[in-house]
């Protein structure tokens, strides 16, 4: 293919111990774990967008935090540009953080209410000793203009409470981009802003990607949004990836019943298609005691006996298209 692999994730796992009360800890010796991410593998080429899609609680955000090393993995490996960065510490981890940035879901929570916008966006420049004083201010003003916050001088001295939701998310994007990163994890970056502004934020992100040949991991629960921005899509369910492919493959020939159900949730003005929609049964099972075999089988309309006992692995079903399903 001639493209350089920017990020490779191999059998990545993250289990969180369940917090118990004092009496529970005394009488129960068994330690239980939330299996937030359970052995996922994928890779992303330089300059491409990988959409990670699934319902709330499927492990998407945990995956993003693992990749930027905000939390430590339980097992597995993370490779960035061919280098194993899974257990980097100290100065080497600080150097990595210049190259890998994250845009958080909630701009209301991710910005310090007591810090002016200029300080918030310029703070990474100070932390990584890139620029101070007037040089820092110049870079911040340029970045604020780039993300559409004009006049930049006005926004530089404003506080987060003085801005709208869309403006705050632009600030969050500016703060992530100020260090000229190579890989950006965008965790539901448009879910907290008005529908009318979402397309503009997505266009801004694509413009910044094209300018700097950025690589994105775009985390979302909305397949329609993933179709707009992604080159590749990974479908995640209960801590596992059940389907990976180019976005055209995911939309034209979805292989997993869960993918079909997510596609059915996209509204279309076609009564004939609405009748063919795949309906999910029940609720997402607990990730503390996930179902045996295929984790999706309790909600699947096509479940067979072996789905209850035998765990399916990702298999090639077409060029660059993988599905984990016994069907």
C-alpha positions in Angstrom: 0.0 0.0 0.0 3.0 2.3 0.4 1.5 4.0 3.5 3.3 4.3 6.8 1.6 2.8 9.8 1.3 5.6 12.4 -0.3 3.6 15.2 -0.6 -0.1 15.9 -2.5 -1.6 18.9 -1.9 -5.3 19.7 -4.2 -7.3 22.0 -4.8 -4.2 24.2 -6.6 -4.8 27.5 -7.8 -2.7 30.4 -9.5 -4.2 33.5 -10.6 -1.9 36.3 -11.0 -3.5 39.8 -14.5 -3.1 41.1 -14.7 -0.8 44.2 -16.5 -2.6 47.1 -17.7 -1.6 50.5 -15.8 -2.5 53.7 -18.1 -5.5 54.6 -18.1 -6.8 51.1 -14.3 -6.7 51.0 -14.2 -8.6 54.4 -16.6 -11.4 53.4 -15.7 -11.7 49.7 -12.1 -12.5 48.9 -12.8 -12.5 45.2 -11.6 -9.4 43.3 -14.0 -8.5 40.4 -13.0 -6.5 37.3 -14.7 -4.3 34.8 -13.4 -5.6 31.5 -13.5 -2.2 29.8 -11.2 -3.2 26.9 -10.7 -6.9 26.2 -7.9 -7.7 23.7 -8.4 -5.3 20.8 -6.0 -4.9 17.8 -6.0 -2.4 14.9 -3.6 -0.2 13.0 -3.9 3.3 11.4 -1.9 4.7 8.5 -0.4 8.2 8.6 -2.9 10.9 7.6 -6.0 8.7 7.9 -9.0 8.9 10.2 -10.0 5.8 12.1 -13.5 6.0 13.5 -14.2 3.9 16.6 -17.9 3.4 17.0 -20.2 1.8 19.6 -22.8 2.4 22.3 -22.0 4.1 25.6 -20.0 1.8 27.9 -18.4 -0.2 25.1 -14.8 0.9 25.9 -14.2 3.5 23.2 -13.1 6.3 25.6 -10.9 3.9 27.7 -9.2 2.9 24.4 -8.5 6.5 23.6 -7.1 7.2 27.1 -4.9 4.1 26.8 -3.4 5.3 23.5 -2.5 8.8 24.8 -1.2 7.0 28.0 -3.5 8.8 30.4 -4.1 5.3 32.0 -1.9 2.2 32.0 -2.9 -0.9 30.1 -3.5 -4.2 31.9 -2.0 -6.1 28.9 -1.2 -5.6 25.3 1.1 -3.3 23.3 0.9 0.2 21.7 3.3 1.0 18.9 3.7 4.6 17.6 5.6 4.9 14.4 7.1 1.4 15.0 8.3 2.2 18.5 6.8 0.4 21.5 5.4 3.2 23.7 3.3 1.0 26.1 5.4 1.6 29.2 7.3 4.8 28.5 7.9 6.9 31.6 9.4 10.3 32.5 11.0 12.4 29.8 10.3 9.9 27.0 6.6 9.9 27.9 6.6 13.7 27.9 8.2 13.7 24.5 5.5 11.3 23.3 2.7 13.6 24.6 3.9 16.4 22.2 3.2 14.1 19.3 -0.1 12.5 20.6 -2.9 14.8 21.8 -6.5 14.3 22.9 -9.6 16.4 22.4 -12.0 15.6 25.3 -15.8 15.2 24.9 -16.9 17.9 27.3 -15.4 21.4 26.8 -17.3 22.6 29.9 -15.3 20.2 32.1 -11.9 20.1 30.3 -11.3 23.9 30.5 -10.2 25.4 33.8 -12.9 28.0 34.6 -10.3 30.3 36.3 -7.9 30.2 33.4 -8.2 32.7 30.6 -8.5 31.2 27.1 -5.0 32.4 26.1 -3.5 30.8 29.2 -5.4 27.5 28.6 -4.3 27.2 24.9 -0.7 28.3 25.7 -0.2 26.1 28.7 1.0 23.1 26.7 3.7 25.4 25.1 5.0 26.1 28.6 4.8 22.6 29.8 6.9 21.3 26.9 9.2 24.3 26.9 8.3 25.2 23.3 7.6 28.9 23.8 7.2 31.5 26.6 6.2 35.2 26.8 5.5 37.1 23.6 6.5 34.1 21.4 3.9 32.0 23.2 1.2 34.7 22.8 1.9 35.0 19.1 1.5 31.2 18.6 -1.7 31.2 20.6 -3.2 34.1 18.7 -2.4 32.4 15.4 -4.0 29.1 16.6 -7.1 30.9 17.8 -7.5 32.5 14.4 -6.9 29.2 12.7 -9.8 27.5 14.6 -12.1 30.4 13.7 -12.1 32.4 17.0 -11.8 35.9 15.7 -10.8 38.5 16.7 -8.2 36.4 18.5 -7.2 39.2 20.9 -10.8 39.3 22.3 -10.9 35.6 23.0 -7.3 35.5 24.4 -8.4 37.4 27.5 -11.9 35.8 27.8 -12.9 33.2 30.4 -14.6 29.9 29.4 -17.9 31.0 30.9 -18.0 33.9 28.4 -18.0 31.5 25.4 -20.7 29.4 23.8 -20.4 25.6 23.7 -19.2 25.6 20.1 -16.5 28.3 20.9 -15.3 26.2 23.9 -14.9 23.2 21.7 -12.8 25.3 19.2 -10.7 26.3 22.2 -10.3 22.6 23.1 -9.2 21.8 19.5 -6.8 24.8 19.5 -5.2 23.5 22.8 -4.7 20.0 21.3 -3.3 21.4 18.0 -0.9 24.0 19.4 2.0 21.6 19.8 1.6 20.4 16.1 0.9 16.8 17.1 1.0 13.9 14.6 -1.8 11.8 16.1 -5.0 13.2 17.7 -7.5 11.2 19.7 -10.9 13.0 19.4 -13.3 11.6 22.0 -16.9 12.4 21.0 -15.8 16.0 20.1 -19.1 17.2 18.8 -21.6 15.4 21.1 -21.9 18.3 23.6 -22.5 21.0 21.0 -25.6 22.1 19.0 -26.5 20.1 16.0 -26.3 23.3 13.8 -22.6 23.7 14.7 -21.5 20.0 14.4 -20.8 20.2 10.7 -18.6 23.3 11.1 -16.5 21.6 13.8 -16.0 18.5 11.6 -15.0 20.7 8.7 -12.5 22.5 10.9 -11.0 19.2 12.1 -10.7 17.9 8.5 -9.1 21.2 7.4 -6.5 21.0 10.2 -5.9 17.3 9.2 -5.2 18.2 5.6 -3.0 21.1 6.5 -0.7 19.1 8.8 -1.3 15.5 7.5 -2.7 14.6 10.9 -3.8 11.1 11.9 -7.1 11.0 13.9 -8.8 8.4 16.1 -12.3 9.7 16.0 -14.5 8.2 18.8 -18.2 8.4 18.4 -21.5 6.6 19.0 -22.9 7.9 15.7 -22.2 6.0 12.5 -23.5 8.9 10.4 -20.8 11.2 11.8 -18.2 8.4 11.4 -19.1 8.1 7.7 -18.6 11.8 7.2 -15.1 12.0 8.7 -13.5 8.5 8.7 -11.5 6.5 6.2 -11.7 3.4 8.3 -14.3 2.3 10.9 -14.0 -0.1 13.8 -17.2 -1.3 15.5 -16.8 -1.9 19.2 -19.1 -3.8 21.5 -18.6 -4.5 25.2 -14.8 -4.0 25.1 -14.1 -5.9 21.9 -13.9 -4.9 18.2 -16.4 -6.9 16.2 -15.9 -5.4 12.8 -13.2 -3.3 11.0 -13.2 -2.1 7.4 -13.1 0.9 5.1 -16.2 3.0 5.6 -17.6 2.1 2.2 -17.5 -1.6 3.2 -19.1 -1.0 6.6 -22.0 0.9 5.0 -22.4 -1.2 1.8 -21.9 -4.7 3.2 -22.0 -4.8 7.0 -21.0 -8.2 8.3 -21.8 -8.2 12.0 -25.4 -8.1 13.3 -24.4 -5.3 15.7 -23.1 -3.2 12.9 -26.4 -3.7 11.0 -28.3 -2.6 14.1 -26.2 0.6 14.4 -26.8 1.3 10.7 -30.6 0.8 11.3 -30.5 3.5 14.0 -29.5 6.2 11.4 -32.8 7.9 10.4 -33.8 7.7 6.7 -37.0 9.0 5.1 -37.8 5.6 3.6 -40.7 3.6 5.1 -39.7 0.5 3.1 -36.2 0.5 4.7 -37.6 1.2 8.1 -39.4 -2.2 8.0 -36.1 -4.0 7.4 -34.3 -2.4 10.3 -32.5 -4.7 12.7 -33.8 -4.3 16.2 -31.6 -5.0 19.3 -33.0 -7.0 22.1 -32.5 -6.1 25.8 -29.8 -4.0 27.4 -26.0 -4.1 27.1 -24.8 -6.8 29.5 -22.5 -6.1 32.4 -18.8 -5.8 31.6 -18.0 -7.3 35.0 -19.6 -10.6 34.1 -19.8 -10.5 30.3 -21.6 -13.3 28.4 -19.7 -16.4 27.4 -18.9 -17.1 23.8 -19.8 -14.2 21.6 -20.5 -11.2 23.9 -23.3 -10.1 21.6 -25.3 -13.3 21.5 -27.9 -12.4 24.2 -29.1 -9.5 22.0 -28.6 -11.1 18.6 -31.5 -12.2 16.4 -29.3 -14.7 14.6 -27.6 -16.4 17.6 -26.8 -20.1 17.2 -25.8 -22.6 19.9 -22.1 -22.2 19.3 -22.4 -18.4 19.7 -23.1 -19.1 23.4 -20.0 -21.1 24.0 -17.4 -20.3 21.3 -15.9 -16.8 21.0 -15.6 -15.6 17.4 -12.3 -14.0 16.2 -11.9 -11.4 13.5 -11.8 -13.1 10.1 -11.1 -11.6 6.7 -14.4 -11.4 4.7 -13.2 -9.1 1.9 -10.2 -6.9 1.1 -9.3 -5.1 4.4 -12.6 -6.1 5.9 -12.7 -8.1 9.1 -15.7 -9.5 11.0 -15.9 -11.4 14.3 -19.1 -13.5 13.8 -19.8 -17.2 13.3 -22.3 -16.3 10.6 
